Amino acid sequence: MKVKYIIIPVMLFLVMACSDSSSLLQEKNSLQTEQLYKGYSKSGFYLCYLKILPGNKVIFTYQNEGNSSYGEHTGTIKTINDSTFHVSCKLTFGQFACKAPALDTFSIFVDPPSLIDKKSILVQYENEELMTKPKITKTGLAFAFDDQLFNEYTPAYILTDHTHPITGEALKIKASFGSGYDFVQGDQVEFDIVISGNSLYTIGDDAAFQTGHFKLKNEKR
């Protein structure tokens, strides 16, 4: 009789342990397939990509037309339940327009200085001529420009050798007169998403801070 009482609890423990292991394995496997989603923010202002990688890694990017607002975030995705997930990611590369400190100089700021090679940044007029070489400072670049070629009616273009982590396209920014441009990193973003069928969309009050809510479609390859 004593043997029976010893064996039964052990068997129950083994069954429970196997069950728990199976459940844990299912959770781990739920995000192990690479998935890519693409679409627009609810406002229609931002084109967004969200790529899920094995190991619960995630890349989230957004950009508006002309790339005056552009962000790349990398981080992790965690399972909440079968269809709901929490994304936590940090801005690893971003570029945002700001008010120009002066109207007679075209300014680009880089923080931290190692984010992008300042010498690789060029500015091109609409006629494809390049602005003269800039003055390079600790905080960025200052370009003198021809106001007949760059003004409130005629844009210029910032050319970089930085490439989009998903599309591989080189970052080109449409620049407006009266604006400066900040290359930055560091902001943390937290938001919840639902993956249902071929769709991925944000839920809750804490939508991604820059884009607001978005709905994306699976890009099958």
N, C-alpha and C positions, 0 to 999 in steps of 0.2 A: 504493500500500500504506500509505503514511504517513497518507493521508486516512482510510482505514478504521480505523486504530488510534486516530485522534483522535475519530472519530464514535462508535464503539461505547461507550467509557467515558461519553461525554456522554449517550447514549441511556439507558444503565443508570442514570446519576445521575438523569435526569429521571423514569424509571419509579419508582425508589426514592423520590424526593421526592414524586411524586404519591401513591404508596401510603401514605407517612407522613402526608401531609396528609389523606387520606381517613380514616385511622385516628384522627387527632386530631379531625377533624370529628365522627366518630361518637361519640367520648368526650364532646365538648362538648355534642352534641345529646342525650345520654342523660338529662340532667336538666333539659332546657329546658321541659318541659311541667309546668304547675302541678299538684301532687298533694297531696291531703289524706288523712291516715290518723288513725283514732280507735280507741281501745280502752282496755284496762286493764293495769296492771302485773301481773306474775305473782302478787303477793300479793293482788291484787284491791282494794288500798287506794287506788290512784290512778287517776283518769281522765286519760288522756293524749291529746294531739293532737300530730301532727308534720306540718307543712306545708312542702313543697318548692316554692320559687319559682324562676322563671327567673334565670339568673346564678349557679346553685349556692348560693342563699341558703336558709336554713332557719329556721323558727320552731318551737320545741318548748315545750309547756306541760304542766303537770300540776297536779292539785288533788285533795284528798281531800273526802269528804263534809263539808259545812260550811265548807270552805276554810280550816281552821286551818293547813294546809300548802298553799301555792299558789306556783307559779313560772312565769315566762315567760323563755325563753332565745331569743336570736337569734344566728345565726352562719352557718357555711358547711358544705356537704356535698361530699365529694371521692370520686371513683370509685377503688375499689381493684381491682375486676374487674367482670365483666358484671352481677353481682347483689349485690356487697358494697360498702359505702360507709362512709366515716369521717365522723362528725359532730363538729364542734368549735363550741361555742356558749357564750355568756356570759349569766349571769343579769342581765337588764335590769330586772326587777321581781319581787320575791318578798315573801311574807308568811308568817311562821312563828310559831306559839305558843311562848311561853317561860314560865318561872316568874315569877309576879308579884313585884315587889320589896316590895310591901305589900298586905295584904288589905283595907285600908280605902279604897284608891284603885284605880281601874281605869286601867292604864297602857298607852299605845301609844307605840312608839318608831319614829323615822323616820331612816334613815341610808343615803344622804346626805339632808340636809334638803330638797333640791330634788326628791326622788323623787316626792313627792305633796304637794299643797297641804294643810297641816294643818287649815286652816280649813274645808276641804270634808268632813272626816271627822265623821260623826255616830255616836252610839251610841243604839240603840233598845231599850227594854225589850220583853219578850214581848207586853205589852199595847199595843204600838205608841207608847207615850209616849217622848219623848226624854229622855236624861240631860241634866242641866244643862250649860251651856257649860263646856268644860274650861279648865284652866290650860295655856297653850301655852308650852313651853320650847324651848331650842335642840335638845334631843334628841327631843322628841315632845309628847305630850299626857297630862294627868292629869285624870281625871273623878272627881268625888265622885258617889256613887250611893246610892240607897235600897235598903238591904239586904233590904227586904221584896219588892222587885221583881227584884233580881239577887242570887243566892246559889247555894249548891252544888246546889240543886234546880231552879233556874230560870235559863236562859241569857239572854244579851242578844245584840244583833246590831250589828256594825260596818257602817255604810253608807258607801260611797265613790262617787266619780264616775269611778273608774278602770274601763275596760272591757276585757274579754278580747280579745286581738288577733285571734282567729279567730271566736268566736261573737258578739262584740259585746255580751255581757251585762255589766252593771255588777257589780263585785265586792262581794259581801255575805258577811260572815264571821260564823259562829255562835261566840259568845264564851262561854267557861266561867269561872265564878268561880274565883279562884286562879291564873289565867293572865294573862300580859301578851302583847302582840302586837308583833312586829318587822316593819317594812317595810324591806326591804334590797335591795341589788343587788351584783353583782361577781363571784360565783363562776364559774369556768370549768368546763365539762363536756366530756369527750371520750368517745365511745363508737362502736362499730361496729354497723352494721345490715345485714340482708339484706332485699332486696325481691324477693319471689317471687310471681308472679301478683298477687292482690289483697291479699297480706299483707306486712307489714313487722314485723320482730322484731330484737331485740338479740342479739348473740353475744359470746363472749369473757368475760374476767374483769372488764373495766372497764365494767360496766353503768352507766347514768346514776346518779350517786351517791345521789340522793334517792329515786328510784322503784325502783331495782333493775331487773331485766329486765322487758321488756314486749313484748306482741304486739298489733299494731294492724291494722285492716282499712281498705281504701281506701273513702273516702266519695265515691261517684260523684255528680256534680252535673249 
